[in-house]
């Protein structure tokens, strides 16, 4: 059961989609994510711990926060409940004040009867143009249906 | 050896998680909207399974919370999960995360999360010294024992703070 926004037949290999994931990330959002996820590693909210004990320039965001933001890019584009898998690597830290841009590209389309499997690659990039999270996802979408999607 | 704990899903937990992501999608909180879609009700966002940490009595990054109560465990394990004074908290990073979705997570689900250790490996990193990777695989099952989500997590233990660049 799902609520797709796109049909399998409406997608093309190489098609891309992009969006701003967050502008000027706030410490408040990082703390909200700690409370939402349950991950209270002080490295994400305690400046003294992050700088003096851990040796980082400041607190930094949970990798899972960026994975969640990138997940939103996918669901806004393809629909709700359509994902079969979603996996990422955390390649750089995300800092307070960062602005992240997300980008997805259709890598593979595989018809499966009345549905089709879509494989996409995704990346989140910071304001310097450096990738912070890279990954891929698969989604099951319906073939052309009623011309509405 | 597998660790097992309960994970009770409700609309408040989903709302808090989705709102921390800056979500505006009504499928995560608006029951009337969600009912009118083919999904038939509110569902959780794709990365929500990670918040089962709230229900994990042995979670190493739980801050001050004392519930659910931890099980008594050997000192060596408490140290490994970060209970030993902050040293390991400062050195542990999240390397990779992967979810396999079998069905959407929905409010009212009473899930059982079973976590098993996976592979471990070591790598010389350019920016964080020697890196020790360890994988864990968690299966989220509903009351009927049906698989809902499988989550694979790779943690990285770094020698020092990872240099920026």
Interface residues (C-beta under 8 A of the other chain):
Chain A: X1 X2 X3 X22 X29 X32 X33 X35 X36 X37 X38 X39 X40 X41 X42 X43 X49 X53 X54 X55 X56 X57 X62 X63 X64 X65 X67 X68 X69 X71 X72 X74 X75 X76 X80 X81 X83 X84 X85 X86 X87 X88 X89 X90 X92 X93
Chain B: X16 X17 X18 X19 X20 X21 X22 X23 X25 X27 X37 X38 X39 X40 X43 X45 X46 X47 X50 X51 X52 X53 X54 X56 X59 X61 X62 X63 X64 X65 X82 X86 X89 X90 X91 X92 X93 X94 X95 X96 X97 X98 X99 X100 X101 X103 X104 X152 X160 X161 X162 X164
